[in-house]
Amino acid sequence: MSSPHRQELLDFQMNDSNFMKMIHMGRHLSAKWKNGLSASRAAGRAFDSLDIGVPEAERCHWMDMEHATLTMQVDDPSAMVIFHLKTNKGAFLGLYITHAIYS
């Protein structure tokens, strides 16, 4: 196979591959849209179930804190620290292998 012939075959293969991707793109994007929509609905239901358990006074307090932080962030970027998640890491409960096993 000569070099120009090889180049023509590679060009044909790439053009065909791109054409097939373009043809099937609508079906693929439609499926992704449906999956994303159902995941969004499930996330909304999960949020609503969490939101119901929060007392109204606490929710109003959080919204006031958010509003104050968003207005102060231009002058004081350290005010954004209230949005950092504060959790304690759990202890590892797995098995610990010691060197005594291998001796």
All heavy atoms as an XYZ file, in Angstrom:
816
protein
N       0.860     -1.169      0.000
C       0.000      0.000      0.000
C       0.907      1.233      0.000
O       1.778      1.364      0.833
C      -0.875     -0.038      1.266
C      -1.764      1.159      1.411
S      -2.753      1.172      2.928
C      -3.784     -0.218      2.721
N       0.661      2.107     -0.919
C       1.484      3.310     -1.010
C       1.019      4.335      0.032
O      -0.070      4.245      0.581
C       1.406      3.894     -2.413
O       0.101      4.375     -2.652
N       1.848      5.294      0.259
C       1.552      6.311      1.268
C       0.291      7.120      0.933
O      -0.541      7.338      1.821
C       2.762      7.224      1.424
O       2.508      8.186      2.405
N       0.116      7.569     -0.340
C      -1.124      8.308     -0.643
C      -2.379      7.438     -0.486
O      -3.414      7.913     -0.030
C      -0.948      8.745     -2.097
C       0.510      8.721     -2.339
C       1.057      7.648     -1.460
N      -2.260      6.154     -0.868
C      -3.412      5.253     -0.731
C      -3.764      5.057      0.747
O      -4.932      5.058      1.137
C      -3.096      3.912     -1.402
C      -4.263      2.976     -1.408
N      -4.178      1.705     -0.900
C      -5.539      3.124     -1.836
C      -5.340      1.110     -1.022
N      -6.199      1.960     -1.596
N      -2.737      4.891      1.585
C      -2.955      4.739      3.017
C      -3.641      5.987      3.588
O      -4.561      5.892      4.393
C      -1.622      4.501      3.721
C      -1.777      4.377      5.234
C      -0.473      4.074      5.919
N      -0.066      2.743      5.545
C       1.187      2.381      5.290
N       2.162      3.250      5.392
N       1.481      1.155      4.944
N      -3.182      7.160      3.157
C      -3.775      8.411      3.636
C      -5.240      8.513      3.226
O      -6.095      8.934      4.014
C      -2.987      9.610      3.110
C      -3.441     10.937      3.680
C      -3.221     11.014      5.176
O      -2.190     10.605      5.689
N      -4.222     11.513      5.887
N      -5.565      8.115      2.004
C      -6.955      8.145      1.549
C      -7.825      7.205      2.366
O      -8.952      7.551      2.738
C      -7.036      7.766      0.074
C      -6.580      8.846     -0.868
C      -6.701      8.412     -2.323
O      -7.358      7.395     -2.595
O      -6.134      9.113     -3.179
N      -7.322      6.026      2.665
C      -8.095      5.073      3.460
C      -8.306      5.577      4.886
O      -9.399      5.436      5.447
C      -7.402      3.711      3.488
C      -7.483      2.916      2.190
C      -6.700      1.629      2.306
C      -8.926      2.617      1.838
N      -7.273      6.146      5.474
C      -7.417      6.695      6.816
C      -8.401      7.862      6.838
O      -9.221      7.975      7.753
C      -6.066      7.137      7.363
C      -5.101      6.013      7.745
C      -3.749      6.595      8.108
C      -5.660      5.185      8.871
N      -8.337      8.727      5.830
C      -9.283      9.841      5.734
C     -10.715      9.335      5.593
O     -11.638      9.850      6.234
C      -8.934     10.744      4.556
C      -7.701     11.579      4.802
O      -7.267     11.665      5.972
O      -7.160     12.142      3.816
N     -10.892      8.313      4.747
C     -12.225      7.743      4.561
C     -12.742      7.165      5.871
O     -13.897      7.380      6.251
C     -12.204      6.655      3.480
C     -13.514      5.956      3.339
C     -14.566      6.552      2.671
C     -13.701      4.703      3.895
C     -15.788      5.908      2.549
C     -14.914      4.054      3.793
C     -15.971      4.657      3.116
N     -11.883      6.422      6.574
C     -12.282      5.803      7.838
C     -12.669      6.866      8.877
O     -13.674      6.739      9.569
C     -11.161      4.925      8.385
C     -11.454      4.273      9.705
C     -12.597      3.294      9.632
O     -12.799      2.655      8.620
N     -13.355      3.206     10.710
N     -11.866      7.917      8.989
C     -12.160      8.971      9.955
C     -13.438      9.728      9.590
O     -14.251     10.045     10.468
C     -10.986      9.943     10.073
C      -9.758      9.340     10.718
S     -10.074      8.651     12.346
C     -10.500     10.101     13.252
N     -13.623     10.014      8.302
C     -14.842     10.706      7.875
C     -16.073      9.855      8.150
O     -17.102     10.356      8.594
C     -14.758     11.075      6.399
C     -13.815     12.222      6.153
O     -13.535     13.015      7.053
N     -13.307     12.311      4.937
N     -15.977      8.553      7.873
C     -17.095      7.656      8.117
C     -17.385      7.575      9.619
O     -18.550      7.608     10.042
C     -16.791      6.264      7.566
C     -17.969      5.325      7.720
O     -19.057      5.662      7.206
O     -17.798      4.272      8.371
N     -16.332      7.483     10.431
C     -16.505      7.417     11.875
C     -17.187      8.685     12.396
O     -18.127      8.610     13.196
C     -15.150      7.227     12.547
O     -15.266      7.289     13.939
N     -16.753      9.831     11.954
C     -17.354     11.098     12.388
C     -18.799     11.214     11.925
O     -19.659     11.714     12.652
C     -16.530     12.275     11.892
C     -15.216     12.395     12.616
O     -15.062     11.917     13.730
N     -14.243     13.025     11.971
N     -19.080     10.751     10.695
C     -20.432     10.798     10.171
C     -21.359      9.918     11.002
O     -22.475     10.320     11.343
C     -20.446     10.355      8.708
C     -21.807     10.376      8.082
C     -22.435     11.577      7.791
C     -22.472      9.189      7.796
C     -23.686     11.599      7.223
C     -23.729      9.203      7.229
C     -24.337     10.410      6.936
N     -20.906      8.723     11.362
C     -21.728      7.818     12.161
C     -21.965      8.384     13.564
O     -23.052      8.245     14.122
C     -21.083      6.434     12.244
C     -20.998      5.720     10.899
S     -22.571      5.592     10.050
C     -23.337      4.311     10.987
N     -20.950      9.031     14.121
C     -21.127      9.672     15.431
C     -22.198     10.758     15.349
O     -23.034     10.896     16.242
C     -19.822     10.286     15.907
C     -18.800      9.294     16.371
C     -17.530     10.029     16.767
C     -16.376      9.095     16.978
N     -15.124      9.824     17.248
N     -22.160     11.539     14.266
C     -23.113     12.636     14.104
C     -24.529     12.089     13.942
O     -25.484     12.644     14.494
C     -22.730     13.480     12.900
C     -23.576     14.721     12.736
S     -23.054     15.735     11.362
C     -23.378     14.674      9.981
N     -24.686     10.994     13.209
C     -26.008     10.412     13.001
C     -26.608      9.921     14.312
O     -27.784     10.136     14.598
C     -25.930      9.250     11.982
C     -25.720      9.801     10.582
C     -27.189      8.404     12.009
C     -25.507      8.727      9.548
N     -25.802      9.258     15.121
C     -26.306      8.651     16.353
C     -26.276      9.609     17.549
O     -26.704      9.235     18.639
C     -25.513      7.388     16.678
C     -25.652      6.327     15.625
N     -26.839      5.695     15.365
C     -24.757      5.820     14.750
C     -26.673      4.835     14.386
N     -25.410      4.887     13.990
N     -25.806     10.817     17.354
C     -25.683     11.758     18.454
C     -27.042     12.111     19.072
O     -27.179     12.211     20.286
C     -24.989     13.034     17.982
C     -24.632     13.981     19.101
S     -23.873     15.498     18.519
C     -22.521     14.909     17.544
N     -28.070     12.278     18.241
C     -29.391     12.654     18.749
C     -29.960     11.622     19.685
O     -30.468     11.948     20.768
N     -29.857     10.356     19.311
C     -30.373      9.279     20.153
C     -29.584      9.206     21.469
O     -30.155      9.026     22.537
C     -30.280      7.961     19.393
C     -30.830      6.797     20.139
C     -30.835      5.536     19.325
N     -29.785      5.559     18.315
C     -29.670      4.678     17.346
N     -30.534      3.705     17.251
N     -28.699      4.746     16.472
N     -28.282      9.360     21.370
C     -27.428      9.301     22.559
C     -27.727     10.465     23.507
O     -27.865     10.267     24.714
C     -25.961      9.327     22.121
C     -24.992      9.258     23.246
N     -24.798      8.126     23.986
C     -24.174     10.202     23.772
C     -23.893      8.364     24.920
N     -23.495      9.619     24.809
N     -27.841     11.666     22.961
C     -28.131     12.829     23.805
C     -29.528     12.757     24.409
O     -29.747     13.184     25.540
C     -27.959     14.119     23.005
C     -26.519     14.466     22.634
C     -26.492     15.704     21.756
C     -25.665     14.658     23.868
N     -30.469     12.189     23.655
C     -31.822     12.024     24.172
C     -31.830     11.079     25.371
O     -32.492     11.346     26.383
C     -32.730     11.486     23.073
O     -34.010     11.215     23.573
N     -31.084      9.986     25.270
C     -31.005      9.036     26.388
C     -30.333      9.687     27.595
O     -30.771      9.497     28.740
C     -30.247      7.783     25.967
N     -29.273     10.454     27.348
C     -28.597     11.133     28.456
C     -29.533     12.153     29.109
O     -29.515     12.321     30.331
C     -27.322     11.824     27.972
C     -26.162     10.877     27.771
C     -24.914     11.692     27.669
C     -23.696     11.041     28.129
N     -23.591     10.516     29.437
N     -30.327     12.850     28.310
C     -31.273     13.830     28.845
C     -32.297     13.145     29.740
O     -32.586     13.625     30.837
C     -31.968     14.570     27.707
C     -33.092     15.447     28.168
C     -34.420     15.177     28.117
C     -32.970     16.727     28.786
N     -35.137     16.201     28.653
C     -34.274     17.178     29.070
C     -31.904     17.539     29.109
C     -34.522     18.395     29.678
C     -32.158     18.756     29.707
C     -33.465     19.166     29.983
N     -32.834     12.009     29.299
C     -33.826     11.286     30.098
C     -33.219     10.800     31.405
O     -33.840     10.912     32.467
C     -34.387     10.115     29.305
C     -35.281     10.544     28.172
C     -35.739      9.363     27.350
C     -36.520      9.827     26.137
N     -36.869      8.713     25.258
N     -31.995     10.277     31.360
C     -31.328      9.821     32.579
C     -31.057     10.992     33.530
O     -31.242     10.870     34.741
C     -30.011      9.114     32.250
C     -30.232      7.786     31.579
O     -31.312      7.214     31.653
N     -29.206      7.287     30.907
N     -30.618     12.114     32.983
C     -30.353     13.297     33.803
C     -31.619     13.844     34.427
O     -31.618     14.280     35.580
N     -32.708     13.822     33.684
C     -33.983     14.316     34.198
C     -34.484     13.450     35.345
O     -34.932     13.972     36.381
C     -35.012     14.354     33.066
C     -36.276     15.153     33.288
C     -35.940     16.599     33.600
C     -37.160     15.074     32.070
N     -34.382     12.132     35.197
C     -34.837     11.254     36.279
C     -33.926     11.390     37.505
O     -34.404     11.367     38.639
C     -34.898      9.800     35.811
O     -33.616      9.324     35.503
N     -32.618     11.556     37.284
C     -31.700     11.754     38.421
C     -31.987     13.082     39.110
O     -31.912     13.182     40.335
C     -30.255     11.705     37.940
N     -32.322     14.101     38.334
C     -32.648     15.407     38.911
C     -33.919     15.318     39.758
O     -33.990     15.912     40.838
C     -32.832     16.427     37.793
O     -33.280     17.649     38.307
N     -34.896     14.589     39.282
C     -36.131     14.426     40.063
C     -35.866     13.672     41.360
O     -36.399     14.022     42.413
C     -37.176     13.688     39.230
C     -37.741     14.528     38.120
C     -38.808     13.776     37.361
N     -39.296     14.570     36.263
C     -39.552     14.100     35.061
N     -39.368     12.818     34.794
N     -39.990     14.889     34.117
N     -35.039     12.620     41.279
C     -34.709     11.852     42.486
C     -33.950     12.722     43.485
O     -34.207     12.662     44.695
C     -33.885     10.622     42.114
N     -33.029     13.545     42.987
C     -32.284     14.442     43.878
C     -33.222     15.471     44.499
O     -33.080     15.826     45.674
C     -31.163     15.131     43.110
N     -34.182     15.951     43.732
C     -35.164     16.903     44.261
C     -36.008     16.283     45.364
O     -36.272     16.923     46.388
N     -36.427     15.030     45.162
C     -37.208     14.351     46.202
C     -36.369     14.139     47.462
O     -36.859     14.308     48.582
C     -37.742     13.020     45.672
C     -38.891     13.172     44.690
C     -39.548     11.840     44.397
N     -38.637     10.882     43.783
C     -38.434     10.752     42.477
N     -39.080     11.537     41.634
N     -37.603      9.841     42.010
N     -35.097     13.764     47.284
C     -34.214     13.567     48.441
C     -34.010     14.883     49.191
O     -34.033     14.914     50.426
C     -32.870     12.998     47.991
N     -33.828     15.969     48.447
C     -33.669     17.275     49.091
C     -34.932     17.663     49.840
O     -34.866     18.161     50.970
C     -33.315     18.350     48.064
C     -33.256     19.715     48.669
C     -32.140     20.109     49.397
C     -34.307     20.600     48.531
C     -32.082     21.365     49.978
C     -34.261     21.850     49.100
C     -33.137     22.236     49.826
N     -36.081     17.440     49.225
C     -37.339     17.789     49.886
C     -37.527     16.998     51.175
O     -38.006     17.538     52.171
C     -38.522     17.556     48.945
C     -38.555     18.558     47.800
O     -37.921     19.631     47.933
O     -39.210     18.270     46.779
N     -37.143     15.718     51.161
C     -37.296     14.919     52.382
C     -36.355     15.410     53.477
O     -36.696     15.362     54.655
C     -37.058     13.436     52.097
O     -35.707     13.197     51.778
N     -35.172     15.897     53.104
C     -34.270     16.480     54.102
C     -34.769     17.841     54.574
O     -34.664     18.188     55.745
C     -32.864     16.634     53.525
C     -32.046     15.374     53.360
C     -30.757     15.687     52.615
C     -31.748     14.756     54.702
N     -35.310     18.604     53.641
C     -35.757     19.958     53.943
C     -36.944     19.965     54.896
O     -37.093     20.875     55.709
C     -36.110     20.675     52.638
C     -36.268     22.165     52.821
O     -35.458     22.758     53.568
O     -37.199     22.739     52.219
N     -37.780     18.948     54.829
C     -38.954     18.875     55.697
C     -38.541     18.762     57.162
O     -39.198     19.309     58.050
C     -39.843     17.683     55.283
C     -40.527     17.990     53.955
C     -40.880     17.358     56.338
C     -41.270     16.813     53.370
N     -37.412     18.093     57.415
C     -36.974     17.881     58.790
C     -36.319     19.074     59.458
O     -36.016     19.024     60.639
N     -36.081     20.149     58.724
C     -35.426     21.324     59.290
C     -36.486     22.295     59.805
O     -37.410     22.658     59.079
C     -34.547     22.030     58.227
C     -33.918     23.282     58.781
C     -33.484     21.083     57.708
N     -36.373     22.738     61.055
C     -37.346     23.710     61.580
C     -37.301     25.027     60.793
O     -36.256     25.433     60.285
C     -36.880     23.939     63.023
C     -35.997     22.792     63.351
C     -35.406     22.331     62.065
N     -38.430     25.675     60.704
C     -38.549     26.910     59.912
C     -37.634     28.010     60.439
O     -37.035     28.751     59.659
C     -40.008     27.392     59.913
C     -40.271     28.544     58.985
C     -40.050     28.209     57.521
O     -40.262     27.052     57.127
O     -39.655     29.118     56.767
N     -37.493     28.128     61.754
C     -36.632     29.167     62.327
C     -35.175     28.945     61.918
O     -34.457     29.895     61.591
C     -36.763     29.173     63.845
N     -34.739     27.681     61.924
C     -33.366     27.353     61.536
C     -33.138     27.657     60.049
O     -32.111     28.204     59.653
C     -33.088     25.874     61.811
C     -31.658     25.476     61.646
C     -30.780     25.967     62.782
O     -31.294     26.297     63.858
O     -29.560     26.030     62.566
N     -34.124     27.337     59.235
C     -34.023     27.611     57.798
C     -33.913     29.111     57.538
O     -33.091     29.563     56.738
C     -35.222     27.023     57.064
C     -35.113     27.146     55.565
C     -36.299     26.545     54.815
N     -36.479     25.147     55.129
C     -37.573     24.646     55.719
N     -38.568     25.430     56.045
N     -37.664     23.364     55.974
N     -34.717     29.907     58.240
C     -34.657     31.367     58.079
C     -33.308     31.906     58.545
O     -32.740     32.796     57.904
C     -35.794     32.033     58.855
S     -37.405     31.780     58.108
N     -32.782     31.348     59.638
C     -31.472     31.771     60.140
C     -30.382     31.475     59.104
O     -29.512     32.311     58.841
C     -31.172     31.072     61.461
C     -29.808     31.348     62.001
N     -29.431     32.601     62.443
C     -28.727     30.547     62.143
C     -28.168     32.556     62.840
N     -27.727     31.313     62.671
N     -30.429     30.280     58.502
C     -29.434     29.914     57.476
C     -29.533     30.825     56.255
O     -28.526     31.223     55.686
C     -29.619     28.469     57.053
C     -29.196     27.464     58.080
C     -28.390     27.676     59.157
C     -29.548     26.094     58.113
N     -28.221     26.523     59.865
C     -28.920     25.519     59.249
C     -30.335     25.281     57.317
C     -29.051     24.184     59.578
C     -30.462     23.939     57.647
C     -29.830     23.409     58.767
N     -30.759     31.156     55.865
C     -30.935     32.021     54.695
C     -30.423     33.434     54.988
O     -29.832     34.072     54.106
C     -32.397     32.032     54.265
C     -32.829     30.702     53.671
S     -34.554     30.640     53.208
C     -34.548     31.686     51.781
N     -30.643     33.915     56.226
C     -30.111     35.227     56.603
C     -28.582     35.220     56.591
O     -27.950     36.168     56.123
C     -30.623     35.639     57.984
C     -32.112     35.934     57.997
O     -32.672     36.170     56.899
O     -32.715     35.904     59.091
N     -27.990     34.134     57.111
C     -26.528     34.017     57.098
C     -25.993     33.980     55.657
O     -24.987     34.621     55.347
C     -26.090     32.741     57.836
C     -26.197     32.834     59.333
S     -25.830     31.283     60.192
C     -24.310     30.759     59.463
N     -26.687     33.258     54.793
C     -26.264     33.178     53.394
C     -26.324     34.548     52.733
O     -25.386     34.958     52.039
C     -27.155     32.200     52.634
C     -26.835     32.125     51.161
C     -27.874     31.370     50.366
O     -29.013     31.217     50.839
O     -27.537     30.948     49.253
N     -27.421     35.251     52.942
C     -27.582     36.580     52.338
C     -26.498     37.539     52.833
O     -25.890     38.269     52.040
C     -28.976     37.136     52.639
C     -29.217     38.482     52.054
N     -29.318     38.687     50.698
C     -29.347     39.695     52.637
C     -29.500     39.971     50.480
N     -29.529     40.606     51.641
N     -26.231     37.526     54.139
C     -25.205     38.408     54.697
C     -23.821     38.062     54.145
O     -23.035     38.948     53.805
C     -25.200     38.302     56.221
N     -23.538     36.779     54.016
C     -22.231     36.352     53.493
C     -22.061     36.757     52.038
O     -20.996     37.224     51.635
C     -22.084     34.829     53.641
O     -22.178     34.505     55.024
C     -20.766     34.358     53.093
N     -23.094     36.567     51.252
C     -22.993     36.912     49.836
C     -22.841     38.413     49.618
O     -22.226     38.839     48.635
C     -24.197     36.365     49.070
C     -24.268     34.840     48.975
C     -25.540     34.402     48.268
C     -23.048     34.278     48.272
N     -23.387     39.216     50.510
C     -23.194     40.659     50.365
C     -21.830     41.097     50.878
O     -21.274     42.080     50.401
C     -24.298     41.445     51.096
O     -24.335     41.045     52.456
C     -25.644     41.224     50.449
N     -21.270     40.354     51.847
C     -19.964     40.728     52.414
C     -18.774     40.150     51.645
O     -17.655     40.591     51.843
C     -19.862     40.243     53.876
C     -20.734     41.000     54.829
S     -20.619     40.452     56.561
C     -19.465     39.145     56.600
N     -18.992     39.180     50.775
C     -17.877     38.467     50.157
C     -16.989     39.352     49.289
O     -15.816     39.067     49.128
C     -18.386     37.292     49.328
C     -19.034     37.695     48.018
C     -19.401     36.495     47.182
O     -18.941     35.400     47.435
N     -20.236     36.723     46.193
N     -17.512     40.430     48.759
C     -16.708     41.318     47.931
C     -15.643     42.016     48.767
O     -14.478     42.104     48.375
C     -17.612     42.346     47.217
C     -16.782     43.353     46.451
C     -18.587     41.647     46.290
N     -16.043     42.483     49.942
C     -15.107     43.188     50.822
C     -14.260     42.240     51.664
O     -13.108     42.538     51.969
C     -15.875     44.142     51.743
C     -16.625     45.206     50.959
O     -16.102     45.632     49.904
O     -17.725     45.590     51.385
N     -14.849     41.119     52.062
C     -14.153     40.190     52.952
C     -14.350     38.761     52.450
O     -15.323     38.096     52.805
C     -14.698     40.329     54.376
C     -13.962     39.457     55.366
O     -12.840     39.013     55.059
O     -14.517     39.226     56.455
N     -13.433     38.244     51.611
C     -13.585     36.883     51.069
C     -13.582     35.800     52.140
O     -14.098     34.712     51.924
C     -12.377     36.718     50.149
C     -11.930     38.093     49.832
C     -12.290     38.930     51.009
N     -13.026     36.079     53.311
C     -13.014     35.077     54.374
C     -14.414     34.810     54.921
O     -14.619     33.838     55.652
C     -12.076     35.495     55.497
O     -12.561     36.648     56.145
N     -15.384     35.641     54.582
C     -16.757     35.417     55.033
C     -17.358     34.160     54.411
O     -18.314     33.601     54.942
C     -17.625     36.625     54.698
N     -16.765     33.681     53.321
C     -17.281     32.508     52.626
C     -17.024     31.214     53.394
O     -17.459     30.155     52.972
C     -16.652     32.405     51.234
C     -16.974     33.566     50.326
S     -18.719     33.656     49.922
C     -18.842     32.324     48.779
N     -16.350     31.303     54.531
C     -16.009     30.116     55.308
C     -17.263     29.397     55.823
O     -17.211     28.206     56.094
C     -15.038     30.465     56.459
C     -15.750     31.175     57.590
C     -14.316     29.239     56.945
N     -18.393     30.081     55.912
C     -19.598     29.407     56.391
C     -20.090     28.352     55.402
O     -20.860     27.475     55.768
C     -20.741     30.391     56.707
C     -21.302     31.002     55.434
C     -20.331     31.438     57.699
C     -22.659     31.609     55.617
N     -19.648     28.420     54.156
C     -20.063     27.440     53.160
C     -19.182     26.204     53.154
O     -19.459     25.252     52.432
C     -20.071     28.057     51.764
C     -21.141     29.103     51.600
C     -20.795     30.412     51.332
C     -22.478     28.790     51.723
C     -21.766     31.378     51.169
C     -23.454     29.741     51.574
C     -23.102     31.045     51.296
N     -18.120     26.172     53.947
C     -17.254     24.992     54.012
C     -17.943     23.914     54.832
O     -18.472     24.179     55.912
C     -15.908     25.333     54.631
C     -15.074     26.212     53.767
N     -13.877     26.709     54.169
C     -15.245     26.695     52.517
C     -13.353     27.445     53.220
N     -14.186     27.459     52.209
N     -17.899     22.708     54.339
C     -18.502     21.590     55.031
C     -17.618     21.165     56.188
O     -16.421     20.950     56.022
C     -18.690     20.420     54.061
C     -19.391     19.190     54.598
C     -20.805     19.553     55.019
C     -19.421     18.114     53.549
N     -18.192     21.052     57.358
C     -17.424     20.670     58.544
C     -17.924     19.313     59.030
O     -19.001     19.208     59.610
C     -17.601     21.706     59.649
C     -17.098     23.075     59.262
C     -17.465     24.103     60.308
C     -17.081     25.480     59.806
N     -17.698     26.535     60.575
N     -17.160     18.275     58.758
C     -17.514     16.935     59.219
C     -16.300     16.280     59.838
O     -15.162     16.591     59.492
C     -18.005     16.054     58.066
O     -16.975     15.942     57.095
C     -19.254     16.620     57.427
N     -16.555     15.382     60.732
C     -15.483     14.593     61.317
C     -15.349     13.304     60.518
O     -16.344     12.653     60.201
C     -15.793     14.257     62.777
C     -15.825     15.495     63.633
O     -15.121     16.458     63.351
N     -16.654     15.488     64.665
N     -14.127     12.945     60.216
C     -13.911     11.723     59.460
C     -14.106     10.530     60.380
O     -13.690     10.544     61.535
C     -12.510     11.712     58.858
C     -12.340     12.762     57.796
C     -11.021     12.632     57.121
C     -10.917     13.669     56.018
N      -9.687     13.545     55.271
N     -14.713      9.490     59.843
C     -14.960      8.289     60.623
C     -13.702      7.455     60.776
O     -12.757      7.557     60.003
N     -13.699      6.609     61.783
C     -12.562      5.722     62.023
C     -12.653      4.531     61.078
O     -13.740      4.061     60.737
C     -12.576      5.242     63.467
N     -11.510      4.023     60.651
C     -11.454      2.858     59.781
C     -11.656      1.615     60.632
O     -10.934      1.376     61.591
C     -10.105      2.806     59.056
C      -9.951      1.596     58.190
C     -10.701      1.460     57.035
C      -9.070      0.590     58.530
C     -10.567      0.360     56.229
C      -8.927     -0.518     57.733
C      -9.679     -0.636     56.580
N     -12.669      0.827     60.296
C     -12.995     -0.345     61.092
C     -12.521     -1.636     60.435
O     -12.909     -2.723     60.841
C     -14.504     -0.409     61.332
C     -15.092      0.790     62.069
C     -16.604      0.657     62.170
C     -14.477      0.937     63.440
N     -11.706     -1.543     59.408
C     -11.223     -2.731     58.704
C     -10.152     -3.460     59.494
O      -9.771     -3.085     60.599
N      -9.665     -4.533     58.923
C      -8.625     -5.325     59.567
C      -7.262     -4.704     59.320
O      -6.967     -4.247     58.225
C      -8.634     -6.753     59.012
C      -9.898     -7.555     59.272
C      -9.805     -8.886     58.548
C     -10.079     -7.768     60.753
N      -6.447     -4.706     60.344
C      -5.077     -4.223     60.213
C      -4.153     -5.428     60.175
O      -4.171     -6.269     61.064
C      -4.690     -3.319     61.392
C      -5.409     -1.995     61.364
C      -6.507     -1.761     62.163
C      -4.981     -0.984     60.511
C      -7.166     -0.558     62.131
C      -5.636      0.225     60.477
C      -6.720      0.430     61.279
O      -7.374      1.627     61.237
N      -3.366     -5.542     59.134
C      -2.444     -6.656     58.992
C      -1.097     -6.217     59.535
O      -0.546     -5.205     59.121
C      -2.314     -7.080     57.517
C      -3.682     -7.514     56.999
C      -1.282     -8.173     57.367
C      -3.705     -7.825     55.537
N      -0.576     -6.972     60.470
C       0.705     -6.628     61.062
C       1.792     -7.534     60.504
O       1.526     -8.544     59.856
C       0.676     -6.789     62.594
O       0.431     -8.155     62.898
C      -0.391     -5.904     63.200
N       3.025     -7.169     60.766
C       4.134     -7.947     60.250
C       4.251     -9.299     60.951
O       4.918    -10.204     60.487
C       5.446     -7.163     60.405
C       5.856     -6.962     61.822
N       5.258     -6.018     62.622
C       6.747     -7.611     62.589
C       5.797     -6.068     63.825
N       6.705     -7.032     63.835
N       3.573     -9.505     62.073
C       3.642    -10.774     62.800
C       3.028    -11.916     61.991
O       3.407    -13.067     62.143
C       2.948    -10.649     64.143
N       2.085    -11.578     61.118
C       1.445    -12.610     60.305
C       2.439    -13.225     59.338
O       2.404    -14.411     59.051
C       0.249    -12.015     59.538
C      -0.828    -11.563     60.535
C      -0.326    -12.999     58.552
C      -1.971    -10.814     59.885
N       3.356    -12.420     58.833
C       4.272    -12.878     57.814
C       5.539    -13.522     58.372
O       6.379    -13.972     57.638
C       4.663    -11.717     56.908
C       3.462    -11.154     56.172
C       2.960     -9.908     56.510
C       2.846    -11.889     55.182
C       1.862     -9.390     55.859
C       1.748    -11.389     54.525
C       1.260    -10.135     54.859
O       0.190     -9.646     54.215
N       5.734    -13.580     59.685
C       6.973    -14.143     60.211
C       6.867    -15.617     60.500
O       5.924    -16.256     60.381
C       7.429    -13.413     61.459
O       6.373    -13.205     62.356
